Amino acid sequence: MQARKAVMSYSGLSVTRECKDRAEVVRVSGEVDLYTVPDFDGALKEAVEKGDSTVIVDLSQISYLDSSGLSSLISAYRRLSAGGGTMFVVASAVNPSVRRALEITRLDALVNVCDSFEYALNEMHMRRLV
């Protein structure tokens, strides 16, 4: 059974966390900006501190991601990688501005950016086999 925990729904932002296939999954919808980033950041911190070696951040349903949200992703990546963990970020082609923000900041060189949640799960399973 997969546990699902709603973290926050505030000002157009919804963040949920769940555990799937031994990975912490953070699903976000709405806008990640200066006003909503504390909830996003809190969910990322909880996911990293949970102790799982893999975190999947699903951004496929967000409409906006500003520099504060990118900063939260970088901080979570650093904490996770310091413990030997891996981060996958789902940024679908539906909203190319989110994917472009990851590319411009070169965050796509640090984390595994995937087009879909299913692809991120497949990649995670393949890496565990190696």
C-alpha positions as CSV (number, residue, x, y, z in Angstrom):
1,M,0.0,0.0,0.0
2,Q,1.3,3.4,-1.0
3,A,1.0,6.2,1.6
4,R,-0.1,9.6,0.3
5,K,0.3,12.7,2.3
6,A,-1.0,16.1,1.3
7,V,1.5,18.6,2.4
8,M,-0.1,21.9,1.4
9,S,-2.6,23.5,-0.8
10,Y,-2.0,27.3,-0.7
11,S,-2.4,30.1,-3.1
12,G,-2.7,27.9,-6.1
13,L,0.0,25.4,-5.1
14,S,-0.7,21.8,-4.2
15,V,2.1,19.6,-3.0
16,T,1.7,15.9,-2.1
17,R,4.2,13.3,-1.0
18,E,4.1,9.5,-1.4
19,C,6.3,6.5,-1.4
20,K,6.4,4.5,-4.5
21,D,8.7,1.6,-5.2
22,R,11.1,2.7,-2.4
23,A,11.3,6.2,-3.7
24,E,10.0,9.4,-2.2
25,V,7.7,11.1,-4.7
26,V,6.9,14.8,-4.4
27,R,4.1,15.9,-6.8
28,V,3.5,19.6,-7.4
29,S,0.8,21.5,-9.2
30,G,0.2,25.2,-9.6
31,E,2.8,27.9,-9.3
32,V,6.1,27.7,-7.5
33,D,7.2,31.2,-6.6
34,L,8.4,33.3,-3.7
35,Y,5.1,33.0,-1.9
36,T,4.6,29.3,-2.3
37,V,8.2,28.1,-2.2
38,P,8.2,27.4,1.6
39,D,5.7,24.6,1.1
40,F,7.6,23.2,-1.8
41,D,10.9,23.5,0.0
42,G,9.4,21.8,3.1
43,A,8.1,18.9,1.1
44,L,11.5,18.4,-0.6
45,K,13.3,18.5,2.8
46,E,11.0,15.9,4.2
47,A,11.5,13.7,1.2
48,V,15.3,13.9,1.4
49,E,15.4,13.5,5.2
50,K,13.1,10.4,5.0
51,G,16.3,8.5,4.2
52,D,15.4,7.0,0.9
53,S,18.1,7.1,-1.7
54,T,15.8,8.2,-4.5
55,V,13.6,11.3,-4.8
56,I,11.3,11.9,-7.8
57,V,10.0,15.5,-8.1
58,D,7.1,15.6,-10.4
59,L,6.8,19.1,-11.9
60,S,4.6,18.1,-14.8
61,Q,1.5,19.9,-13.4
62,I,3.1,23.2,-12.5
63,S,2.4,26.3,-14.5
64,Y,5.3,28.5,-13.2
65,L,8.7,27.9,-11.6
66,D,10.8,30.9,-10.5
67,S,14.3,31.1,-9.2
68,S,13.3,30.4,-5.6
69,G,11.8,27.1,-6.7
70,L,15.0,26.3,-8.6
71,S,17.0,27.1,-5.5
72,S,14.9,24.7,-3.5
73,L,15.6,22.0,-6.1
74,I,19.3,22.6,-6.0
75,S,19.4,22.5,-2.2
76,A,17.5,19.3,-2.1
77,Y,19.8,17.8,-4.7
78,R,22.9,18.7,-2.7
79,R,21.5,17.2,0.5
80,L,20.4,14.1,-1.3
81,S,23.6,13.6,-3.3
82,A,25.8,14.2,-0.2
83,G,24.2,11.0,1.1
84,G,24.7,9.1,-2.1
85,G,21.1,9.6,-3.3
86,T,19.6,10.3,-6.7
87,M,17.1,12.8,-7.9
88,F,14.7,12.6,-10.8
89,V,12.7,15.7,-12.0
90,V,9.7,15.2,-14.2
91,A,9.3,18.1,-16.5
92,S,7.0,17.3,-19.4
93,A,6.9,18.9,-22.8
94,V,3.4,20.2,-21.9
95,N,5.0,23.2,-20.2
96,P,8.3,23.8,-22.0
97,S,9.1,26.9,-19.8
98,V,9.7,24.6,-16.8
99,R,12.1,22.4,-18.8
100,R,13.8,25.5,-20.2
101,A,14.4,26.9,-16.7
102,L,16.1,23.6,-15.8
103,E,18.3,23.9,-18.9
104,I,19.2,27.5,-18.6
105,T,20.3,27.1,-15.0
106,R,22.1,23.8,-16.0
107,L,20.2,22.0,-13.3
108,D,19.5,19.4,-16.0
109,A,23.2,18.5,-15.8
110,L,22.9,17.6,-12.1
111,V,19.5,15.9,-11.8
112,N,17.9,13.3,-14.1
113,V,15.2,15.2,-16.0
114,C,12.5,13.0,-17.4
115,D,9.5,13.6,-19.7
116,S,7.1,11.5,-17.6
117,F,6.7,10.0,-14.2
118,E,6.7,6.5,-15.8
119,Y,10.0,7.2,-17.5
120,A,11.5,8.4,-14.2
121,L,10.3,5.1,-12.5
122,N,11.8,3.1,-15.3
123,E,15.1,4.9,-15.1
124,M,15.2,4.4,-11.3
125,H,14.6,0.7,-11.7
126,M,17.3,0.4,-14.4
127,R,19.9,2.1,-12.2
128,R,19.1,-0.2,-9.3
129,L,19.8,-3.2,-11.5
130,V,23.2,-2.0,-12.5
